[in-house]
Structures are given as structure tokens and as C-alpha cells.
């Protein structure tokens, strides 16, 4: 039997009991906006998968979460539509090909994003270490790393490229004044 709405449930705290703790289920029920604002762990594929899904659902570009790698959501949507069409028309196993491609593209983007975030962390660590020690090697490392990142990583967003260029300019400026 289901408990009626008029009978209080002993396992469920009522809203007017301030001293009682909420159950884990009610604590996990958050608004979608608060959940999307929460940062994610870039080293976790499942967190990246969820973040990409949230990112692809956001219509307004300004409210998208920051990512140093360009979005592949349009490609994923097209591949998903192709898979649905293949299955709908012929109910064939051929629909697995675009689905596997989706997973491969998501994995590639995940590894590229993880590498970009690691590169940014290295650049910031070199800048912090230079500020503490004033050792020229940190500036040379920043200059070399930023040049490598700009040349090798073609999937960086404009904002990420500008951020890397700031590190390169900082290193060039400080190296020029240390002669």
C-alpha cells in the first residue's frame, strides 16, 4: 500500500523540521542550472561526457562552459542523425558505424582537452615559478611550450589561443628585459 498524502512518512523529513537532516536523495536533487555551473574533472571521461552533453544543449554561446577545445557537437548530432536514419530505414547493424565514430570523436576530444588543460597548468606553473625564483629557464620553458601549443594544437578555441599567446608575450617581454 502507498502511504497517503495526509500521513507523514517516518523516513521522509518534513519541511518544517529544521533540526532534521535531509535524506541523500533530496540532497542530490538540485536545479539543473546549479549542476551545470559545477566544474567537472577533466581527467574523468564520464564527467567530460556529461559536460559535453550539457554544452551541446546550451543554445546561448555566452553561457556555455569554458573549454579550450572547439566544440564537436554539430558533428556528433549529424552522426547521430545518420545512425537513426540507417536504423529507421533498414534496421541494419550499419547504424553502429556512426555510433562508434561518435564514441571515437568524443574520446579524441576528451584526450585533446585533457592535454590542453595540462599544457595550461604547466604554463601557469612556469609563470608562478619564475615569479618566485626569477630563473630564466622558466621563461624559456614558457616560450617554447606556448610556441609548441600554438603550432601543434589546431583545435584550440580563439580564446584559448589568445591565452597561450599571452603566455608567449609575457615570456618574450621578460626574456627581452633580462639581457
HELIX and SHEET records of a PDB file:
HELIX    1   1 UNK A   24  UNK A   28  1                                   5    
HELIX    2   2 UNK A   32  UNK A   37  1                                   6    
HELIX    3   3 UNK A   45  UNK A   57  1                                  13    
HELIX    4   4 UNK A   61  UNK A   63  5                                   3    
HELIX    5   5 UNK A   73  UNK A   90  1                                  18    
HELIX    6   6 UNK A   95  UNK A  133  1                                  39    
HELIX    7   7 UNK A  136  UNK A  152  1                                  17    
HELIX    8   8 UNK A  158  UNK A  177  1                                  20    
END                                                                             
